Amino acid sequence: MHHFGSYEDRVKSFDWKISEKELEYQPGNVINIGWYCTDRICEMGKANKTALLWEGQGVPDRKYTYNDIRLASNTIGAYLRSLGIGAGDRVCLFMDKIPELYLGFLGVVKIGAIAQPLFSAFGDESLFIRLDDARTKAIITQRKHALKVRKILAQMPYLEHVIIVDHDGKKELKEREKPFSLDNATPVEHLEIHPTTAESPSVLHYTSGTTGKPKGVQHVHYSLISQYLTAKWVLDLRDDDIYWCTADPGWVTGTSYGIIAPFALGVTQCVQDVGFSAENWYRFIEKNKVTVWYSAPTAIRSLMKAGDEIVKKFTLTSLRHLASVGEPLNAEAVHWSNRVFGLPFHDTYWQTETGSIMITNFPGMKVKAGSMGRAFPGIESCVLDLKTYEPITEPGRIGLIAFKPGWPAMMRTYWNNPETYKNKFKNGWYLPGDRSSIDKEGYFWFAGRDDDIINTAGHLVSPFEVESALLEHQAVAESAVVAKPDEVNMEVVKAFVTLKRGFDAGPDLELDIMNFIRKRLSPLAMPQEIEYVASLPKTRSGKIMRRLLRAKEWGEEIGDTSTLEND
Ligand code: WTA
């Protein structure tokens, strides 16, 4: 029997107190995510249970018990404290998926500091924009990534510490760099956990905006109440599960469901820090006997592409429950997984701002392939008319997804940006910025984003950020960035550029511009295609009309062009 049971019953009797009670949390009391993920599990008698099974590239596997992760996070927390870092300070985690990323996250939140995880593939410019916005006090990183920090260090007087977890003692340390090795540090048995309460800030996750800089989504310790219960009911996590969340904690799935929820539930989770290939993934599932697997459509489409034959080379019978997030999950992918694994992927819909799963196909319920499923109990949801913002009552009509605020993991604000936060609400509804319809049975059918943000391989890329970086290239005069369809990644970045005088449009320049963006921003943000144009379509007020360019890429109707400059 699944934890979830019947949808109707759950909705009828729902109260977030269910989660509070299971976590033995009383409103007003101390609540600290780091403590819940480690100390509490040990106190419950599971100190020797495996918390983390880790596999890296060309190095021995690692295994940590709950007591190990309790000690390691204590040790990191105490070290940060010794540097003068305390409650409310922002500490960036900028690492590959190495154990220190997971342990460091827990150490940071234990001392009441705010964890700011950033994707390790970010280049110096993407990194700078986010550290500068958050006025980050310390960054925990690896040697190879510290090189990117060095490039921008002079511009960041507030960044006091650059902590390097894999310093080999050979190379010289530069200004503000400090070596810290968990292997050499004396384990700290007792750490005074900072007495954070429900509304104390915990995590600051940067997400892309359509216009302007990336936004720091601010979460609080109380988010645990949502994350715990959704993981239990939607991912169906049980005590004896071996859970694999494939997401990187640089993105919200990797923290909410790749650190916080599974550890707070005391399950064993595994992490793989090697390059993607179908063979690597299936081998990993077989080796660890993974039972619950949470992944993303792009990965699933890549596995589909690798073919059915390769699946047969592995014993994957341990798998019990599959879930997916981040992009539309095509019906085909669900049919395929049913065929090859004997199990459907269960779609889940949510976002950095919501902090936890909002809409999903629940375990044990009929999966409607191609639909995102139904709202989590306790979440009041609907779709609003695109123009009037009134709730749509008839089934099947597309509108804006809307949620009544009030669930525990909802962001509390955008860092330093209360204006943008306010604009996310209309008539008392929170609007995540996506379109959907709802069918007669209350299932949501995703219909696209309501803005220009590009969702490539499940990662949001801001066209604005790419356009700004393009303008820094010496050859580029103007640019417009849109999504272009892609079989595996669903969308990829495409740039239209006009060149400055004296530059030759051609493949050499295209490659040069691509590399420029890859290094400054990230491989995800790198345009897969650059189209040289003589001019860009603009509105009368001079705004570039991305909508037109995008429509062309997708072979869609162009629609209303009455505001075009040269109309
Ligand atoms: C999109 C990731 C279709 C959506 C957890 C959302 C989805 C954005 C789905 C959030 C889904 C997420 N079907 N689209 N099941 N899940 N999205 O903040 O546009 O990185 O607003 O959070 O991804 O991306 P974010």
Residues whose N, C-alpha, C, O or C-beta is under 5 A from the ligand:
A	BS01	WTA	T253 V325 G326 E327 P328 L329 D347 T348 Y349 W350 Q351 T352 M372 P432 D434 F446 R449 G458 L460
